[in-house]
């Protein structure tokens, strides 16, 4: 019988890949998977695992009920389950306790399992709380509009933290379909040179620009040509969170549908006084046609 192919699902922005015949699943993948779950998903996974462990040990305690475990009614799975809960947590209320060798061995095994399980869960929760995450917002669209007389591809990035990020580095990659001389279609990758690609301090929001001059792979591009080559853009920001002193990274993908020609981003900065500005994050994604 042919073994079923292993399929792994990987998403990247709005693109999804199904990896066939990849390496087999390893136990360390479970640790990585638990770290990538959302908090509700993580809580549900831990609750299911906790209930499953107690159900298994409750089934092992049932044969010892009615004599092997003091004051446990014979054949009572519910009593065995709650005795397992108390044993796993090392609470030990004293109402029920093992008296036979078999019950002592099962209780010992459960206490050992509980010690290892508590260590693993504590480590997972600590990593999930301590792992820094970038709170960066990207504009939902990109615009092509003149900048100093030269057409430029622009996008906005905003720091969502209340503290400035430092040593921010910006990158923009173009992916488009091209035909080889052999007549085969392939994806080509082009790093796009930015007007600036790093700043020392990143306190609020800024506009990232790629000039569409003679050196740009997008020089003279039109909306129709972007669609024809199925152009996609990947923006990446790597910076240092000063609170936890750790590097954080965030990225966003755009398709040709997200590029607005002839538009520009609306102004979100307002100077209130010398050295004091307001930044309207609610208008981060808004564009307008120059009048």
N, C-alpha and C positions, 0 to 999 in steps of 0.2 A: 504494500500500500504506500502511495506517495505521501510524504510528509507535507503537511500544510505549510505554506510559506508564511514567514513571520512578517507582519506589516506594522510599521512604525509610522505614526502620524506626526509631522513636524510642520508648524506654521511659521511664516515669516511675513509680518504685516498682513496684507490681504491675499497672500499667496500661501497655498497649502501643498505640502509634499507628502506622498505616501511612499515610504521607503520599503521596498520588497527585498526579501532574502538578506536582511542585514544580520548583524551578530545577534546571538541569542541573548535573552534577558538574563541579567545578573542581579544578585541580591542588593548590590550597591545602587542599582537603578531605583530600588524602592526608596532609599534614603533621598535621592535626588528628586524623585517624584513627590514625596511628602513635602519637601521644601518648596516645590513649585506650586503646590495646591493653594487655593484661596483659603482664608481663615475659616469660613463655613465648611469648606470641603475638608480641611485638616481636622476640624472638630468632629465632623461626621465620621471620618476614617478612624480617628482615635477611639471614638465611642463604640463603633462597630467592633474594633479589635478588642477593646476592654470587655464588651459583652461576650464575644466569642471565646475568649480565654476563660471567663467565669463559667460559661456553659460547658466547656470541655471538662474543667475540674469538677463542676457539680456532678457531671455524669460519672466521674471517677469516685466521688464521695458517696453516691447513692448505695453502692454495695456495702459500704461501711455503716450505713444508717441502721438505727435500731440496735446498737450495741458497740460498734466500732467507734462511734462518735457519741459522746455522752449527750443525752437529752435531745437527740435528733430523731424525730418520728421515722419509723421504718418506711422506706420507699418514697419519702417526701422529696421530690426534686426541688421544690421551691425552698425548703429549708436548706438543702444541700447547696443551692445557688447562693443564698445569702451567707451561708457559712464560708463559701468560697470568696465572696466579696470581702468579708471581714479578714480572712486569712491573707488574701492578696495585698490588702492594705495594711497588714500587720496591726490591725486595730485590737483584736483579741478581747471581745466584750466579756468572755468568761462563761456565757450561758451555755455554749456548746464548745466542746474541745475534744481532740482525738484521744482515744484510749488504747486502740489496737495498733499493732505494728504497721499494718497496711495503711491505716488512716494517718499515722505519723509520717510514713514515707511520702504519701500523696501531699500532705501539708508541707513537708520539707521541700518537695519539688516545686510546689506553688510559690512558696516564699522566695526560693532562688529565682524563679521566673519573674516574680514581682520586682525583685531587686534589679535584675537586668532590664526589665521593661521600664521601670521608673527612670533608670539612668538614660536609656535611649530617648524616652519622651521628654525628659528634662533638657537633654542636649538639643533635640529638635526645636523645642519652644525657645530656648536661649538663642539658637542660631536665627530663627525666624524673627525674633525681636531685635537682635543686635545687628543683623545684616542691613547695611545701608542701601537705600533705594533712591534713585534719582527722582525728584519731583519736577520734571521738566515738561513744559507744554510746547508742542509744535503747532504752527498754524495748519488748519485743515486743507489749505490750498497754497499753491505757489503762484507767483505772478511774473509776467514778463513785461517790463516797463523800462523806459530810458533812465539811466543814471549817469550824470555828467556827460550827456550826449551819446552814451553807448547803451544799447539794449542790455538788460541784465535780468537774469533769473533770480528771484528772491523768495525767501521764506522767513518766517519769524520763529524765534525760540524764546521762551520765557522761563525764568527760574521761579518755581512755585514755592520754594522754601522762604521762610522769613529771614534767613541769614544768607549773606552772599556766598556763592560758590567761588572757588579760585582755580587758577590754572585750567581754564576751560579750553578745550580743543574741539574744533568743528570740522566735519568732513561731509562731502557730498559726492555720491557715486551715481553715475548714469548707467543704466542697463537697457540695451535695445537689441532688436533682432536685425541681423545682417546676413546677407547671402555670401557664401564663399565662392571662390572661382570654380569649385566643383559643383556649384548649384545647390549646396546644402545650407539650410537656415541654421544659424547658431546665435547664441546670446553673447554679445560683446559687452565688456565692462570698461567704463571710462571714469577715472577719478577727475572730478571737476575742480579746477583751481578756484579758490575763493579769494575775494578781495582782502579778507583777513581770515585766518584760520585758527587764531587763538587770542585769548584775552587773559590778563592776569586776574582781574576781578570781574565776576559775573553776578551783579546784584539783582537785576530785574529782567528786562526784555531787550532784545536787539534783533536786527535784520541781517541775515546772512545773504551775501550776494555772490553770484558768479557772472562775470561779464561775458557777453556773447560776442567777443571780438574775433579776429582772424585766427587766433590760437585755440579757440573753443571748438569742441566737436559738435556744438549746437549752433555754430555760426550760420546766420541766415535761416534758421529753422522756422517752419510754419506749423500751425496746429494740425494741418492735414498730414504733414510729414511725421510729426510726433505720433499720431494715431497709426500711421502706416507701419512704423517700426516698433509699435507697442512699447513705447518708452516708459521706463520706470525710474524713479529716483529714490535713493536711500540716504537719509540724513542721519548723522550720528554726532552725539555730543558726549565727550568724556571730560569730567571735571572732578574736583576734590571737594567733598563736604567738610567744611571746617569744624563742624560740631563733633563728628566721629573721626575726623582726620583719615578718611578713606576715600578711594576713588569710586565714582559712580558713573554709570553709562546708561544712555537712553538713545533710542533710535525711532525713526518714523519713516514709512514708505509712502510714496506718491506714485500715482499712475498718470498717464497723459491726460486723463479726464480731470485731474486736479490742477492743471496748469491753466491760468487765466491770462490770455494775451490782452494787452491794452489796459489792464487794471493795475492799481497800486494799493498798497496797504494804507488804511486810514491812520491818522496820527493818534497815538495813544499817550504821548507825553504832554504834560502841561506844566509849565514853570509857575510855581506859586510865589516863590521868593528866591533870592540868590542862594543857590546850592540846595534848593528844595523843589522836588518834582512830584507830581501825581502820575501814576501809571494805571491806565484803565485796562485791566486784564479782560474785562467783559467784551472789549472790542478787538481782542488779539487777532481774531480770524476775519475781521471785516475788511472788505476791499471796496474800491470805488473806481469809477472811470474818470480820469482827469478832465476837468472842465476846460 
